[in-house]
Amino acid sequence: MNYYKVLQIDKTASCEEIKKAYRKLSRKYHPDNAGDESRSLFDQVQEAYAILGDEEKKAAYDRKLAEEGINKQSAKVKKESKQQKENNYRDMAAFFGGKYQNSFEQFFGFSPESKQKNQSRGADPVNTDKLFEAFFKVK
Protein backbone atom coordinates (compact mmCIF):
# COMPACT_ATOMS: atom_id res chain seq x y z
CA MET A 1 0.00 0.00 0.00
CA ASN A 2 1.29 3.43 -0.92
CA TYR A 3 0.76 5.69 2.09
CA TYR A 4 1.20 8.83 0.02
CA LYS A 5 -1.74 7.83 -2.16
CA VAL A 6 -3.82 6.94 0.88
CA LEU A 7 -3.32 10.44 2.30
CA GLN A 8 -3.60 11.95 -1.21
CA ILE A 9 -0.34 13.88 -0.89
CA ASP A 10 2.93 14.18 -2.76
CA LYS A 11 6.20 12.63 -1.56
CA THR A 12 7.61 16.10 -1.02
CA ALA A 13 4.81 17.09 1.37
CA SER A 14 5.85 18.85 4.56
CA CYS A 15 4.92 17.68 8.07
CA GLU A 16 2.14 20.27 8.19
CA GLU A 17 0.71 19.11 4.85
CA ILE A 18 0.76 15.49 6.03
CA LYS A 19 -1.01 16.40 9.28
CA LYS A 20 -3.59 18.51 7.43
CA ALA A 21 -4.36 15.67 4.96
CA TYR A 22 -4.60 13.18 7.82
CA ARG A 23 -7.07 15.31 9.76
CA LYS A 24 -9.21 15.96 6.70
CA LEU A 25 -9.40 12.27 5.72
CA SER A 26 -9.87 11.11 9.32
CA ARG A 27 -12.95 13.27 9.65
CA LYS A 28 -14.22 12.18 6.25
CA TYR A 29 -13.86 8.42 6.86
CA HIS A 30 -14.46 8.27 10.61
CA PRO A 31 -17.10 5.59 11.36
CA ASP A 32 -19.17 8.08 13.38
CA ASN A 33 -19.45 10.35 10.34
CA ALA A 34 -19.38 8.02 7.35
CA GLY A 35 -20.69 4.77 8.85
CA ASP A 36 -19.11 1.37 9.25
CA GLU A 37 -18.59 0.94 5.47
CA SER A 38 -15.71 3.41 5.58
CA ARG A 39 -13.99 1.65 8.50
CA SER A 40 -11.28 0.07 6.28
CA LEU A 41 -10.51 3.45 4.68
CA PHE A 42 -10.29 5.05 8.11
CA ASP A 43 -7.88 2.32 9.24
CA GLN A 44 -5.72 2.87 6.15
CA VAL A 45 -5.55 6.60 6.86
CA GLN A 46 -4.53 5.87 10.46
CA GLU A 47 -1.82 3.46 9.34
CA ALA A 48 -0.49 5.89 6.72
CA TYR A 49 -0.25 8.71 9.25
CA ALA A 50 1.47 6.45 11.78
CA ILE A 51 4.28 5.98 9.25
CA LEU A 52 4.40 9.35 7.49
CA GLY A 53 3.80 11.38 10.64
CA ASP A 54 7.02 10.09 12.23
CA GLU A 55 10.23 11.43 10.65
CA GLU A 56 12.28 8.24 11.17
CA LYS A 57 9.54 5.90 9.95
CA LYS A 58 8.92 8.17 6.97
CA ALA A 59 12.62 8.10 6.03
CA ALA A 60 12.70 4.29 6.29
CA TYR A 61 9.49 4.05 4.23
CA ASP A 62 10.93 6.35 1.55
CA ARG A 63 14.07 4.18 1.33
CA LYS A 64 11.88 1.09 0.97
CA LEU A 65 9.90 2.72 -1.85
CA ALA A 66 13.11 3.71 -3.61
CA GLU A 67 14.49 0.17 -3.37
CA GLU A 68 11.25 -1.31 -4.68
CA GLY A 69 11.35 1.15 -7.59
CA ILE A 70 14.91 0.13 -8.44
CA ASN A 71 14.04 -3.56 -8.24
CA LYS A 72 10.98 -3.09 -10.45
CA GLN A 73 13.05 -1.14 -12.97
CA SER A 74 15.81 -3.75 -13.12
CA ALA A 75 13.24 -6.54 -13.49
CA LYS A 76 11.63 -4.60 -16.34
CA VAL A 77 15.00 -4.15 -18.08
CA LYS A 78 15.79 -7.86 -17.71
CA LYS A 79 12.40 -8.79 -19.13
CA GLU A 80 12.85 -6.43 -22.09
CA SER A 81 16.35 -7.78 -22.71
CA LYS A 82 15.11 -11.36 -22.71
CA GLN A 83 12.27 -10.43 -25.06
CA GLN A 84 14.73 -8.67 -27.40
CA LYS A 85 16.95 -11.77 -27.54
CA GLU A 86 13.95 -13.95 -28.36
CA ASN A 87 12.94 -11.52 -31.11
CA ASN A 88 16.48 -11.58 -32.54
CA TYR A 89 16.57 -15.39 -32.60
CA ARG A 90 13.16 -15.52 -34.26
CA ASP A 91 14.23 -12.97 -36.87
CA MET A 92 17.45 -14.83 -37.60
CA ALA A 93 15.58 -18.10 -38.02
CA ALA A 94 13.09 -16.43 -40.34
CA PHE A 95 15.85 -14.80 -42.39
CA PHE A 96 17.98 -17.89 -42.84
CA GLY A 97 15.30 -20.45 -43.42
CA GLY A 98 11.81 -19.09 -43.35
CA LYS A 99 9.80 -16.44 -45.06
CA TYR A 100 12.92 -14.36 -45.93
CA GLN A 101 14.83 -17.13 -47.66
CA ASN A 102 14.48 -15.35 -50.99
CA SER A 103 16.09 -12.27 -49.42
CA PHE A 104 18.98 -14.43 -48.26
CA GLU A 105 19.42 -15.78 -51.79
CA GLN A 106 19.33 -12.27 -53.27
CA PHE A 107 21.83 -10.92 -50.77
CA PHE A 108 24.34 -13.78 -50.75
CA GLY A 109 23.67 -15.28 -54.17
CA PHE A 110 22.75 -18.73 -52.91
CA SER A 111 20.49 -20.35 -50.39
CA PRO A 112 21.88 -22.41 -47.53
CA GLU A 113 19.88 -25.41 -48.74
CA SER A 114 21.18 -25.23 -52.32
CA LYS A 115 24.77 -24.93 -51.06
CA GLN A 116 24.35 -28.09 -49.01
CA LYS A 117 22.90 -29.87 -52.05
CA ASN A 118 25.80 -28.71 -54.24
CA GLN A 119 28.39 -29.82 -51.72
CA SER A 120 26.75 -33.18 -51.28
CA ARG A 121 26.85 -33.65 -55.07
CA GLY A 122 30.56 -32.85 -55.11
CA ALA A 123 30.43 -29.32 -56.54
CA ASP A 124 33.75 -27.48 -56.71
CA PRO A 125 34.37 -25.09 -53.83
CA VAL A 126 35.04 -21.42 -54.64
CA ASN A 127 38.73 -20.57 -55.08
CA THR A 128 39.16 -17.61 -52.75
CA ASP A 129 42.72 -16.92 -53.88
CA LYS A 130 41.52 -16.10 -57.37
CA LEU A 131 38.75 -13.90 -56.01
CA PHE A 132 41.23 -12.02 -53.78
CA GLU A 133 43.67 -11.49 -56.66
CA ALA A 134 40.92 -10.34 -58.97
CA PHE A 135 39.45 -7.95 -56.45
CA PHE A 136 42.69 -6.31 -55.38
CA LYS A 137 44.36 -6.69 -58.79
CA VAL A 138 47.42 -8.44 -57.36
CA LYS A 139 49.16 -11.70 -58.23
C-alpha positions in Angstrom: 0.0 0.0 0.0 1.3 3.4 -0.9 0.8 5.7 2.1 1.2 8.8 0.0 -1.7 7.8 -2.2 -3.8 6.9 0.9 -3.3 10.4 2.3 -3.6 11.9 -1.2 -0.3 13.9 -0.9 2.9 14.2 -2.8 6.2 12.6 -1.6 7.6 16.1 -1.0 4.8 17.1 1.4 5.8 18.8 4.6 4.9 17.7 8.1 2.1 20.3 8.2 0.7 19.1 4.9 0.8 15.5 6.0 -1.0 16.4 9.3 -3.6 18.5 7.4 -4.4 15.7 5.0 -4.6 13.2 7.8 -7.1 15.3 9.8 -9.2 16.0 6.7 -9.4 12.3 5.7 -9.9 11.1 9.3 -12.9 13.3 9.7 -14.2 12.2 6.3 -13.9 8.4 6.9 -14.5 8.3 10.6 -17.1 5.6 11.4 -19.2 8.1 13.4 -19.4 10.4 10.3 -19.4 8.0 7.4 -20.7 4.8 8.8 -19.1 1.4 9.3 -18.6 0.9 5.5 -15.7 3.4 5.6 -14.0 1.7 8.5 -11.3 0.1 6.3 -10.5 3.5 4.7 -10.3 5.1 8.1 -7.9 2.3 9.2 -5.7 2.9 6.2 -5.5 6.6 6.9 -4.5 5.9 10.5 -1.8 3.5 9.3 -0.5 5.9 6.7 -0.3 8.7 9.2 1.5 6.4 11.8 4.3 6.0 9.3 4.4 9.3 7.5 3.8 11.4 10.6 7.0 10.1 12.2 10.2 11.4 10.6 12.3 8.2 11.2 9.5 5.9 10.0 8.9 8.2 7.0 12.6 8.1 6.0 12.7 4.3 6.3 9.5 4.1 4.2 10.9 6.4 1.5 14.1 4.2 1.3 11.9 1.1 1.0 9.9 2.7 -1.8 13.1 3.7 -3.6 14.5 0.2 -3.4 11.2 -1.3 -4.7 11.3 1.1 -7.6 14.9 0.1 -8.4 14.0 -3.6 -8.2 11.0 -3.1 -10.4 13.0 -1.1 -13.0 15.8 -3.8 -13.1 13.2 -6.5 -13.5 11.6 -4.6 -16.3 15.0 -4.1 -18.1 15.8 -7.9 -17.7 12.4 -8.8 -19.1 12.8 -6.4 -22.1 16.4 -7.8 -22.7 15.1 -11.4 -22.7 12.3 -10.4 -25.1 14.7 -8.7 -27.4 16.9 -11.8 -27.5 13.9 -13.9 -28.4 12.9 -11.5 -31.1 16.5 -11.6 -32.5 16.6 -15.4 -32.6 13.2 -15.5 -34.3 14.2 -13.0 -36.9 17.5 -14.8 -37.6 15.6 -18.1 -38.0 13.1 -16.4 -40.3 15.9 -14.8 -42.4 18.0 -17.9 -42.8 15.3 -20.4 -43.4 11.8 -19.1 -43.4 9.8 -16.4 -45.1 12.9 -14.4 -45.9 14.8 -17.1 -47.7 14.5 -15.3 -51.0 16.1 -12.3 -49.4 19.0 -14.4 -48.3 19.4 -15.8 -51.8 19.3 -12.3 -53.3 21.8 -10.9 -50.8 24.3 -13.8 -50.8 23.7 -15.3 -54.2 22.7 -18.7 -52.9 20.5 -20.3 -50.4 21.9 -22.4 -47.5 19.9 -25.4 -48.7 21.2 -25.2 -52.3 24.8 -24.9 -51.1 24.3 -28.1 -49.0 22.9 -29.9 -52.1 25.8 -28.7 -54.2 28.4 -29.8 -51.7 26.8 -33.2 -51.3 26.8 -33.6 -55.1 30.6 -32.9 -55.1 30.4 -29.3 -56.5 33.8 -27.5 -56.7 34.4 -25.1 -53.8 35.0 -21.4 -54.6 38.7 -20.6 -55.1 39.2 -17.6 -52.7 42.7 -16.9 -53.9 41.5 -16.1 -57.4 38.8 -13.9 -56.0 41.2 -12.0 -53.8 43.7 -11.5 -56.7 40.9 -10.3 -59.0 39.4 -8.0 -56.4 42.7 -6.3 -55.4 44.4 -6.7 -58.8 47.4 -8.4 -57.4 49.2 -11.7 -58.2 
